[in-house]
Amino acid sequence: MAQGMKKFAKPAQKCRKNQRQPTRKTGPKKGRIDIAPKKTKLLDEKKWKKCLQRDIQLNIEQEISKKASAVEPKSFTIFKPVDSGSSVNKKKVK
């Protein structure tokens, strides 16, 4: 008799890549969609920047009006631009 244990063939190992990959569902995800933190920071920065620009523009207008009123003998008025989008479109009735 042969000495020692008999060597049996080992079963072939499956590829590990296939074991790691979960099955993914296709189509859109259901449920609430949250904005990523990076995007909320960008939105806050844009909002803050817009507010800051508005305040700076207002300050500049006030300074110019003070200087103009000090130099000119007439009263100085600033005309605000008229919003073109506020006009209501009327439909013709036949």
BELJOPE-V723608 format. One record per run of one state. SS is the DSSP state (A for helix, B for strand, O for the rest). FROM is the first residue (numbers start at 0). TO is the last residue. If there is no record, write none. Layout:
SS,FROM,TO  SS,FROM,TO
This chain:
O,0,14  A,15,19  O,20,35  A,36,70  O,71,93
